[in-house]
Amino acid sequence: MVTLSFNNFTINAIKATDAWPLCNFMAANDDRLKRYFPKTLQQNLTPDLAQCFTDKKVKQFELKKEFLFTIKENGSNDVAGLVYLKELDWTTKQAEFAYCIGYQFEGKSITTKAVGVLSDYAFETLGLKTLQIIVHKDNLASVAVAMNNSFTWIKTLKNEHTPPNESPLDMELYELYYEME
């Protein structure tokens, strides 16, 4: 079981018992999640859907196909945010971060710190060599997460993401490379 922490928050691997708190998180933040996390939102609209989702994500975590982490405030079972390590390529040792934070935790550097802690975990424990963050240029908070964790802008990815009922968006690719000390 993966448990990491910073300040007053804990980062844990997704577990089956997270279904109800995850459903609550999605319901409370649906408006802010629908553009960049439409699939995750859709799969967690009810407690039963959330249970299926968490069971699937626990299995993917165990198989090292995708890693989903919850961020929770110490002493609380409520989900404050999520961080994915996805698009894993074990041959090139590369993965992509995706993350979201609850509206009540926005602007407190929680996501920045969580991505920093998980970058160390990805490099030191998982043996990854390249981490990516793909963001829309107007999502300034997400761009700040990348920049504050020393990710480097690489290029613009044309028509990379299509939000529900919108035209495709160009997205910005940032990367961080493992540097041996």
N, C-alpha and C positions, 0 to 999 in steps of 0.2 A: 504494500500500500504506500503510495507516494503522498507524503505530507511535507509541505514547505511553508515557511512563514516569513512575514515581514511586519514591522510595526504591530498593529493590533488586528492583523488579518492572517488567515490560513488559506493555503492553496492545497486542494486535495484532488486526487484522481476521482473522477465521477464514480458514484456508487449507486446501487439500486435504491437505497433509501433517499436519494436526492430527487426522486420523481416529483413528489408533492411540492417541495421548495422550488424546484425548477419550474413547475407549472405556475406557481405563484409569481415567480420572477418574470416569466414570459407575459403573464396577464398584466402585471403592473407596468411593464415596459414595452408593450406591443407596438405602440406608435413609433418608438425610437428604434425598434428592431426590424420592422417590416421592410425597410429598404435594403439593408445589407445582410440580414439574417432571416430571409423569408422562409427557407426550408426548416431551419431550427424552430422558428416560431410556429409554423404549421404543424410540426410534429409534437408540439407540447401544449396544445390548446386546451386539453382536458387532462385530468389525472391519469386516466387509462392510457391515453396517447403518450403522456410523459413517462409512464412506467415502461412502455414498449421502447421508447427512445433511450431511456437510461440503461435498460437491459442490453440493448444493441451496442451502446457506447462503451459499457463495461467490457463486453466481449471484444470489441475492436481494440480497446486499451490493452487487454490481456494478450491479444494476438499481435500487438505492436503495429496495427494498421492505421490507427488514428488515436490521438491522445486528447481527451477532453478533461479540463480541470475546472473545478468550481473555486470561486473566491468567496470566503465567508468571514464576517467579522467574528473575532474571538468571542465565545460565549453565545453565539447565535447559530441557528441552523438555517437561517435565511440566506439565499444566494444573493451575493452583492454583485457578482459578475462571472463571466465565463472566459476561458482562454482555451482555444484549440491549438494543437500542433497537428497540422493536416498536410495532405499532399506529400506524404513521406516517400522519399526515394532512398532506400537503404543502399543502393549501388553508389549513388553520388553523395550519399549522406547529407541530404537536403530536406528541409521541411518548411512549411509556411505557417505563420501565426495568423489567427483570427481571434478577435476579442470584442467583448462588449461589457459595459458596466451599467448598473442600475442608475436611474436618474438621480436618486438621492445621494449617490457616491461620486457623481460627476465632478470634475475639477479638483479632485483631492490627490492626484498623482497615484492613485491605487493601481490603475491599469499599467502605468509606466513601471511601477515597482514590481508588479506581478510579472510583466514581460521580462524585466531584468533578471529576476530570480529564476524564471523558467528558461531563459537563454542559457544561464549557467548550467542548469539541470540538463538541457538538451545537449550542450557541448560535453560536459564532464561525465554525465551518467549514461546518456544515450549514444554518445560518440558521434553526434552530428557535426558537420563541418560548415554548413551554410544554412542560415535562417533567413526567411523572407517575410516581408509584410507588404501586402498589396492594398493600397488605400486610394480613395478619391481625393483629389487635390483640395476640394472644398471641405473635407472632413478634417478640419484643423486640429482637433483634439487627437485624432488617430495619427496624423502626420507628426504631431508632437511626441507621441509615444515612440514612434520610430526614431526620430531625431534624438530624443533624450536618452535612448539606449544605444546610441552610436551606430545606428543603421545608416547606410549610405544610399542615396538615391541612385538608381541604376538607369531606368528608362521609363517612358510612358508606354503602357500596354494598351493598344487600340481596341476599343469595343470589348474590353475584358469582362465586364459585369453588366448584366441586364436585370435591373430591379423589376419587380412586378409592375406591369402596366406602364413601363417607361421604355425609352429607347436605350440601346446599349451605351454604357459609359466607358470613357477612357479611364484607366486606373494607373497609379504610380507604383512602381516596383522599388522597394528598398531591400537591401541585403546586409547581413552581418556575418562575418567570417570568423571561424575559430582561429585564435592566435595562441600558439603554445608559448608559455612563459619561459 
